[in-house]
Amino acid sequence: MNEFEVSRRRFIGASAAAGGLAAATAKTAHAAVAQTSAAPVRTPEMADVTLEVNGRRHPLSIEPRTTLLDALREELRLSGTKKGCDRGSCGACTVHVNGRRMNSCLCLAAMYQGDEITTIEGVGQPGNLHPIQEAFVAHDAYQCGYCTCGQIMSAVALLSEPVGPEDAEVKEFMSGNICRCGAYQNIVEAIQSVRQSTNRQKVG
């Protein structure tokens, strides 16, 4: 065996050992990442909050700057509340806090402990829809559907707000909710149908 063959064998052996070491290191690192993903590490900056959502209490450990929108979607998996503009301009994230509608993307979750929070999931269920939900279906008041949950949340709140009888007044009170598909007239018709039905029941 000449010197070249010996050197070649040593090189191949060293390369194989290095490759095995690299593979073992990568496997260990992957396992560490997987373990970290499965069990998030609590940092000193986390805050313990309890949110009452749709009649149920939810203890959470969240970063203090977490918005109510992100807490609902990411922590509680209530995805009906949509993230649209994330700056309070479109109304897709509308929820009720103590009966009043609010843009949840502008609210810090930690500020609403002890408050009653209602999302679209708490308004109605299949087979037991809220009258506004039924009216939205009957009047075809949606197209792509992305804004619909926020529109419904605002419309439900509008029923108890001092809104005049005219369509223009309804449009003004719903102006914080944008429908990029342009279903505004059908939305107004749906809301007005419920208001008129409610008024007839009061008179009767």
C-alpha positions in Angstrom: 0.0 0.0 0.0 1.5 3.3 -1.0 1.5 6.6 0.9 -1.2 8.0 -1.4 -3.7 5.2 -0.6 -3.0 5.6 3.2 -3.6 9.3 3.1 -6.8 8.8 1.0 -8.2 6.3 3.5 -7.5 8.6 6.4 -9.2 11.5 4.6 -12.3 9.4 3.8 -12.4 8.1 7.4 -12.1 11.6 8.8 -14.8 12.9 6.5 -17.2 10.2 7.5 -16.6 10.9 11.2 -17.2 14.6 10.7 -20.4 13.9 8.8 -21.7 11.6 11.6 -20.9 14.2 14.2 -22.7 16.9 12.2 -25.7 14.7 11.7 -25.9 13.9 15.5 -25.5 17.6 16.3 -28.3 18.6 13.9 -30.6 15.9 15.4 -29.9 17.2 18.9 -30.6 20.8 17.9 -33.8 19.8 16.1 -35.0 17.9 19.2 -34.3 21.0 21.4 -36.2 23.2 19.0 -39.2 20.8 18.9 -39.2 20.6 22.7 -39.1 24.4 22.9 -42.0 24.7 20.5 -44.1 22.2 22.4 -43.6 24.0 25.7 -43.3 27.8 25.4 -40.9 29.2 27.9 -42.4 31.8 30.2 -40.4 34.9 30.4 -40.4 37.6 33.2 -42.2 39.9 30.8 -45.3 37.7 30.7 -48.5 38.8 32.4 -51.2 36.7 34.0 -54.7 37.8 32.9 -58.2 36.3 33.0 -60.6 37.2 30.3 -64.3 36.5 30.4 -65.3 35.7 26.8 -68.7 34.5 25.8 -69.6 33.7 29.3 -66.5 31.6 30.1 -63.4 32.6 32.1 -60.0 32.1 30.4 -56.8 32.4 32.5 -53.9 33.4 30.1 -50.3 34.1 30.4 -49.5 36.7 27.7 -47.0 39.4 26.8 -48.4 42.7 28.2 -48.6 44.4 24.8 -50.8 41.6 23.4 -53.9 43.1 21.8 -57.4 41.8 22.6 -57.6 40.8 19.0 -54.5 38.6 19.2 -55.5 37.1 22.5 -58.8 36.1 21.0 -57.4 34.7 17.8 -54.0 33.3 18.9 -54.6 32.3 22.5 -58.3 31.3 22.5 -58.6 30.3 18.9 -61.7 32.4 18.3 -61.0 33.1 14.7 -64.4 34.7 13.9 -62.9 38.0 15.0 -60.9 39.0 11.9 -57.6 40.9 11.6 -58.0 43.4 8.8 -56.1 46.7 9.0 -54.8 46.2 12.5 -55.2 49.9 13.2 -58.9 50.4 13.9 -59.9 51.5 10.4 -61.9 48.6 8.9 -64.0 47.2 11.8 -63.3 43.5 10.9 -62.2 42.9 14.5 -65.3 44.4 16.2 -66.3 42.8 19.5 -68.5 43.8 22.4 -67.1 44.8 25.7 -69.8 45.2 28.4 -72.3 45.5 25.6 -70.4 48.2 23.7 -68.8 47.6 20.3 -65.0 48.1 20.2 -62.2 47.5 17.7 -60.2 44.8 19.4 -57.1 45.5 17.5 -56.8 48.8 19.4 -57.3 47.3 22.9 -54.7 45.7 25.1 -56.1 42.5 26.4 -54.7 43.0 29.9 -56.9 46.1 30.4 -60.1 44.1 30.1 -59.9 41.7 33.1 -63.3 41.4 34.7 -65.2 42.8 31.7 -67.7 40.8 29.7 -66.3 40.3 26.2 -68.5 38.9 23.4 -67.3 37.7 20.0 -69.3 36.5 17.0 -69.0 33.0 18.4 -71.1 34.2 21.4 -73.9 35.9 19.4 -75.5 32.9 17.8 -75.0 29.3 16.8 -76.3 27.3 13.8 -79.9 26.5 14.5 -80.1 29.4 17.0 -79.0 32.5 15.1 -79.4 36.0 16.2 -82.1 37.9 14.2 -79.3 40.1 12.7 -77.5 36.9 11.5 -80.7 35.6 10.0 -81.4 38.9 8.3 -77.9 39.0 6.8 -78.6 35.6 5.2 -82.0 36.6 4.0 -80.9 39.8 2.4 -77.6 38.4 1.0 -75.7 41.0 3.1 -72.3 39.6 2.4 -70.0 38.5 -0.5 -66.5 37.3 0.4 -67.5 37.2 4.1 -64.3 38.5 5.6 -65.9 41.7 7.0 -69.2 39.9 7.9 -68.5 39.0 11.5 -67.5 42.6 12.3 -70.5 44.0 10.4 -72.8 41.7 12.4 -71.2 42.7 15.7 -71.7 46.4 14.9 -75.2 45.8 13.7 -76.2 43.9 16.9 -74.8 46.8 19.0 -76.6 49.3 16.8 -80.0 47.8 17.8 -79.5 49.3 21.3 -78.0 52.6 20.2 -79.9 55.9 19.6 -80.1 55.6 15.8 -82.8 57.3 13.9 -85.2 55.5 11.5 -83.7 56.5 8.2 -81.2 54.5 6.1 -78.7 57.4 6.1 -78.6 57.2 9.9 -77.9 53.5 9.9 -75.2 54.0 7.3 -73.6 56.7 9.6 -73.6 54.3 12.6 -72.1 51.5 10.5 -69.5 53.7 8.8 -66.7 52.2 10.9 -67.1 48.9 9.2 -65.7 48.6 5.7 -67.0 46.1 3.1 -64.5 45.9 0.3 -67.0 44.0 -1.8 -69.5 46.8 -1.6 -72.5 45.0 -0.1 -73.5 48.1 1.9 -77.1 48.5 0.6 -77.9 44.9 1.5 -76.3 45.3 4.9 -78.5 48.3 5.6 -81.6 46.4 4.4 -80.8 43.5 6.7 -80.4 45.8 9.7 -83.6 47.8 8.9 -85.6 44.6 8.5 -84.7 43.6 12.1 -85.4 47.1 13.4 -88.8 47.3 11.8 -89.7 43.8 13.0 -88.7 44.8 16.6 -90.7 48.0 16.4 -93.8 46.1 15.2 -93.5 43.7 18.1 -93.3 46.6 20.5 -96.4 48.2 19.0 -98.2 44.9 19.0 
